[in-house]
Amino acid sequence: MSRVIYPLLFVAALFVGTGCATASGGRVVGRQGRPVRAVVRGYWHNPPLVHGERTMVESVYTDGQGRFKFEVPAKPDRIEAEAIDAKRYGFLDPVATLQSLVVVR
């Protein structure tokens, strides 16, 4: 009986642990510190599935104040921002905190 129960408890704990989403986001600004409308992409690894490969990408748009927000299972490893006019680009790699400031140049 315990051979069946313990693996089921382990699988249940695994799903409960990965089901919680953490809000991650920040702002995108230009060189002068003004908000920038941009497309923001978050990349993060999912080691249990594929070791060392990027397994998830989420793209969002900033609002009028340059703010963006992801609903991700963990803090992204890399954040990229590209201005709507496609003339400016910036990135953070690695991402140190859940609230980030990305400067596009």
Secondary structure, 3 states (H helix, E strand, C coil): CHHHHHHHHHHHHHHHHHCCCEEEEEEEECCCCCECCEEEEEEEECCCCCCCCEEEEEEEECCCCCEEEEEECCCCCEEEEEECCCCCEEEECCCCCCEEEEECC
